[in-house]
Amino acid sequence: MKTCQCLQMSVMDITKMFSILRPREEEDGTAEEGRELHMAVTMDNPEYLTSLLSEDKYKKLVNSQSGWGVPVTALRLAASKGSLECLKILLANGAEVDILDVKAQTPLFSAVSAGHFDCVRELLKAGACPSGSIYNNCTPILNAAMEGKASILKELLDYGAEPNVKCKLPEWTTNITTTTGPLYLSAIYGHLECFRTLLLYGADPDYNCIDEKHLKRIKHPKTVIDVCLKHGCRTIFVKLLVDFGANVYLPDINISKSFPNHEAIELLARERVLPKSLMSQCRLAILKLMRQAGKMPHLHRLEIPPTMIRYLLHETYRNNRMEQQEANLDVWRPHNSNS
C-alpha cells in the first residue's frame, strides 16, 4: 500500500488556478501535434499513439493541453474515457500522473468520476495521490462515496485515502456542511457497501470528522446516526454504526421519534441499556489493530475460518441466515443470563 504525502490547504490557491489556465509558451506553434496525440486517445488507438510517441516532437508534448472547449492533457482524456491501454502508454512515456486540468482536477479524479476502475488502479499504481489535488475543493473519495462506486472507493482507501476527509472550505464558513464527509454522503445516497467499507477503514462513526477544534466551532454538530435517522436510512446503516462503536448516547432520541425509521429508533433505545457483547468488542479491537498495522487490504487472507472473516468484515447483512445468527448472539449478554 502506498501512502500519499499531500500538502494541506484550506482554500483554493487562486494564483495557482490562473497559472493552470495560462497557456504554456513552449506550446506555441505545436497545436497540430498536440491534437494528433489527443486524436489517438479519442479513437482509443494504442498502436497509433505508440507510433506518435516514438517521435521526439510528439513525446515532448505528452503533457500539453489540447481539445475543443476546455483543453485537457492526453492522460486526462484517457482517464475520463476509460482508455486503459492508451493511459498505460502515456504514463510509460513521461505523462505526469497528477497533472492538473483547468478545474484543478487530476486524471485520477476524472477516472473516478467516470467510474473506470482499471484506470483508477493503474493511476494509483503509478503513484497518483489518492486524495486528488490540494487545489480542488472535492476529492476522489468524496466523489466515489456519493456515486456509490464501492470497488473504486476500496481501491482509494487501500492506497491511503483519508476516510474522514471533508470538503476544503475556509474556516469562516464552518457549519454542519463543512463536516460532511464520505460516510455522510454514502448514507444519504443509500450506498450501503460504500458505508460499510468506509467504517472498516476507520471512518469516525460519530461525526466522520476527527478534527475536534472544527467540531467545537459548530453550534449543534450532527452525528452520522442523526443524519441516518433524518434521511430515513435503512436500519442496517444505524446497526453498522453501533457495531463500529458509535456513541449511542449522542443522538437525541426524543427528537428523533419524529423521523420515519422507528425500527432504528428502537435499536438505539435497546443499545443504550444493553452492554456490548464480548465478541463485538473483540471485533472492534482486531479491526483497530489491523488498521494501525496497515493490513486492512489483507484482512480476508487471515488464516481463520471464513465465518470469522465475514464477521470481522461485517458482511453478515448480505445473508439473512448469518444476520439472524448474529442477532442470536444476544443470548450471551448479561440481561439474558437467566433465561
Secondary structure, 3 states (H helix, E strand, C coil): CCCCCCCCCCCCCHHHHHHHHCCCHHHCCCHHHHHHHHHHHHCCCHHHHHHHHCCHHHHCCCCCEECCCCCEEHHHHHHHHCCHHHHHHHHHCCCCCCCCCCCCCCHHHHHHHHCCHHHHHHHHHCCCCCCCCCCCCCCHHHHHHHHCCHHHHHHHHHCCCCCCCCCCCCHHHCCHHHHCCHHHHHHHCCCHHHHHHHHHCCCCCCCCCCCHHHHHCCCCCCCHHHHHHHCCCCHHHHHHHHHCCCCCCCCCHHHHCCCCCHHHHHHHHHHHHCCCCHHHHHHHHHHHHHHHCCCHHHHHHCCCCHHHHHHHCCCHHHCHHHHHHHHHHHHHCHHHCCC
